């Protein structure tokens, strides 16, 4: 055998059969005997044969690959969504290519191009924080390739979307804090061009209005929702000298940063300041005190997103009407936001 990757021709030569027979055997063609299939599979393993998905896609029109683009894979939310996608994809003998944009617009554009070059059958994506033009996604649609957006979406693209009700989740958190007697609630948010943070801010504002609590712009701080951003925002609030009795962060990571700063300033949680986050990251149940948060139903979101993708894939010419699926969030109340009995 020549040096390099094994091909179906190498397998055929070893078994003294035709390459077309090998190809049919590997694709479980009913015209090929079970004995021949077993021999081909055994030889393929011996030669460490790896199928060429691009060549296969060119022949069949299907690569059995789905491109999944996330801002970052090291967050429990995104990794759990991917798990949900893979659960459905694997049941249908599809594989998932996971790519990260790292919140970088140029990286997102390059990754979409790479996925198209890999001949994926479709792309599932969550948009990066710095993305404000969408020509790279329009290119996907122009090629007739299915595109589904989840969590971070845009209304500038006519595609199906899967989200949780960010507005309702934020409203319920804020309402819970108000029910605990809080009237000066800090809100940590991110640039309003991102749909999820815009909706969470709206839920916060409406809960305050409903309770006839005045909106104070001095209590709202923007950041990138990382732990360090939570620290910076909390320090700003304290330096302003404004009074506050609760903090609601649109991110568990920023909530953790805020908690650290409160502790450093000898401000007790929850005795002096109640605290709540958003996302139900695993660490929120292990902090002292455990952090009240909102479960984003990440695995169900992944499964629903994959199901939506496959419905689109099997529809005629991918022309199935687009729709938006909104999942119900769950408020998880923990010690950080509760009055002590």
Residue pairs with C-beta under 8 A, 6 or more apart in sequence:
1 10
1 13
1 14
1 47
2 10
5 49
5 50
6 44
6 47
6 48
6 49
6 50
7 49
8 19
8 22
8 23
8 26
8 49
9 19
10 47
10 49
11 19
11 22
11 40
11 43
11 44
11 47
11 49
12 18
12 19
12 21
12 22
14 43
14 47
15 22
15 39
15 40
15 43
17 36
17 40
21 32
21 36
21 40
22 40
24 31
24 32
25 32
25 36
25 37
25 40
25 41
26 40
26 41
26 44
26 51
28 37
43 49
53 63
53 64
53 65
53 118
53 119
54 63
54 118
54 119
56 62
56 63
56 64
57 63
57 65
57 119
57 121
58 119
62 121
63 118
63 119
63 120
63 121
64 93
64 94
64 95
64 121
65 94
65 95
65 96
65 97
65 118
65 119
65 120
65 121
66 85
66 89
66 94
66 95
66 96
66 97
66 120
66 121
66 122
66 123
66 124
66 306
66 309
67 97
67 99
67 112
67 115
67 118
67 120
67 122
67 123
67 124
68 82
68 85
68 96
68 97
68 98
68 99
68 123
68 124
68 125
69 99
69 100
69 101
69 108
69 111
69 112
69 115
69 123
69 124
69 125
69 126
70 78
70 81
70 82
70 98
70 99
70 100
70 101
70 125
70 126
71 78
71 100
71 101
71 102
71 103
71 126
71 127
71 128
71 129
71 152
72 78
72 100
72 102
72 103
73 79
73 82
73 98
73 100
75 281
76 279
76 280
76 281
76 282
76 298
77 151
77 279
77 281
77 296
77 298
78 126
78 298
80 298
80 299
80 302
81 126
81 150
81 151
81 298
81 299
81 301
81 302
81 305
82 96
82 98
82 302
83 299
83 302
84 298
84 299
84 300
84 301
84 302
84 303
84 304
84 305
84 306
85 96
85 124
85 302
85 303
85 305
85 306
86 96
86 302
86 306
87 299
87 302
87 303
87 306
88 302
88 303
88 306
88 307
88 310
89 95
89 96
89 306
92 310
94 121
97 115
97 118
97 120
99 111
99 114
99 115
100 107
100 111
101 107
101 108
101 111
101 128
101 131
102 128
103 128
103 129
103 130
104 128
104 130
105 128
105 130
105 131
105 132
105 133
107 128
108 127
108 128
108 131
108 136
109 136
112 123
112 125
112 136
112 137
112 139
112 140
113 136
115 123
116 139
116 140
116 143
116 145
120 145
121 145
121 146
121 313
122 145
122 146
122 147
122 148
122 309
122 312
122 313
123 140
123 145
123 146
123 147
123 148
124 147
124 148
124 149
124 150
124 305
124 306
124 309
125 137
125 147
125 148
125 149
125 150
126 149
126 150
126 151
126 152
127 149
127 152
127 153
127 154
127 194
128 152
129 152
129 190
129 191
129 194
129 224
132 193
134 154
134 156
134 157
137 147
137 157
137 159
138 157
140 147
141 147
141 157
141 158
141 159
144 317
144 318
145 318
146 309
146 312
146 313
146 318
147 157
147 159
148 159
148 160
148 161
148 162
148 305
148 308
148 309
148 312
149 157
149 159
149 160
149 161
149 162
150 161
150 162
150 163
150 301
150 302
150 305
151 162
151 163
151 164
151 196
151 296
151 301
152 194
152 195
152 196
153 161
153 163
153 195
154 195
158 322
159 322
160 308
160 312
160 322
160 323
160 324
160 325
161 322
161 324
161 325
162 301
162 304
162 305
162 308
162 324
162 325
162 327
163 195
163 196
163 301
163 324
163 325
163 326
163 327
164 296
164 297
164 301
164 326
164 327
164 328
164 329
165 199
165 326
165 327
165 328
165 329
166 195
166 196
166 199
166 200
166 203
166 329
167 199
167 200
167 202
167 203
167 206
168 203
168 328
168 329
169 200
169 203
169 278
169 294
169 296
169 329
169 331
170 199
170 200
170 201
170 202
170 203
170 204
170 207
170 248
170 250
170 278
170 294
171 203
171 204
171 206
171 207
172 203
172 294
172 329
172 331
173 203
173 204
173 248
173 276
173 278
173 292
173 294
173 331
174 185
174 203
174 204
174 207
174 208
174 248
175 207
175 210
175 211
176 276
176 292
176 331
176 333
176 337
177 185
177 246
177 248
177 274
177 276
177 337
178 185
178 207
178 208
178 211
178 213
180 246
180 274
180 337
180 338
180 339
181 245
181 339
182 245
182 246
182 274
183 213
183 245
184 216
184 219
184 242
184 243
184 244
184 245
184 246
185 204
185 208
185 213
185 219
185 244
185 245
185 246
185 247
185 248
186 219
186 220
186 221
186 234
186 237
186 244
186 246
186 247
186 248
186 258
187 201
187 204
187 219
187 220
187 221
187 247
187 248
187 249
187 250
188 221
188 223
188 225
188 229
188 230
188 233
188 234
188 247
188 248
188 249
188 250
188 251
188 254
188 255
188 258
189 197
189 200
189 201
189 220
189 221
189 222
189 223
189 250
190 197
190 222
190 223
190 224
190 225
190 250
190 251
191 197
191 222
192 198
192 201
196 250
197 225
197 250
200 250
200 278
201 220
201 250
204 248
205 215
208 214
208 215
209 215
216 242
218 237
218 240
218 242
219 237
219 242
219 244
221 233
221 236
221 237
222 233
223 229
223 230
223 232
223 233
223 254
225 249
225 250
225 251
225 253
225 254
226 251
226 253
226 254
226 257
227 253
227 254
227 256
227 257
227 260
228 257
229 253
229 254
229 257
230 249
230 251
230 253
230 254
230 255
230 256
230 257
230 258
230 259
230 260
230 261
231 257
231 258
231 260
231 261
232 257
233 254
233 257
233 258
234 247
234 257
234 258
234 261
234 262
235 261
237 244
238 261
238 265
244 273
245 272
245 273
245 274
246 273
246 274
246 275
246 276
246 337
247 255
247 258
247 262
247 273
247 274
247 275
247 276
248 276
248 277
248 278
249 255
249 258
249 275
249 276
249 277
249 278
250 278
251 277
251 278
251 279
252 277
252 278
252 279
252 280
252 281
252 283
252 284
252 291
252 293
253 277
253 279
253 281
254 277
255 275
255 276
255 277
255 278
255 284
255 291
255 293
256 277
256 283
256 284
256 287
256 291
258 275
259 269
259 275
259 287
259 291
259 336
262 268
262 269
262 273
262 275
263 269
267 273
269 275
269 289
269 336
270 289
270 335
270 336
270 337
270 338
270 339
270 340
271 340
274 292
274 336
274 337
274 338
275 291
275 292
275 336
275 337
276 291
276 292
276 293
276 336
276 337
277 284
277 291
277 292
277 293
277 294
278 293
278 294
278 296
279 293
279 294
279 296
280 293
280 294
280 295
280 296
280 332
281 293
284 290
284 291
284 293
284 334
285 291
285 334
287 336
289 334
289 335
289 336
290 334
290 335
290 336
291 334
291 336
292 331
292 332
292 333
292 334
292 335
292 336
292 337
292 338
293 332
293 334
294 329
294 330
294 331
294 332
295 329
295 330
295 331
295 332
296 329
297 327
297 328
297 329
297 330
300 327
301 327
304 325
304 327
308 323
308 325
311 320
312 318
312 320
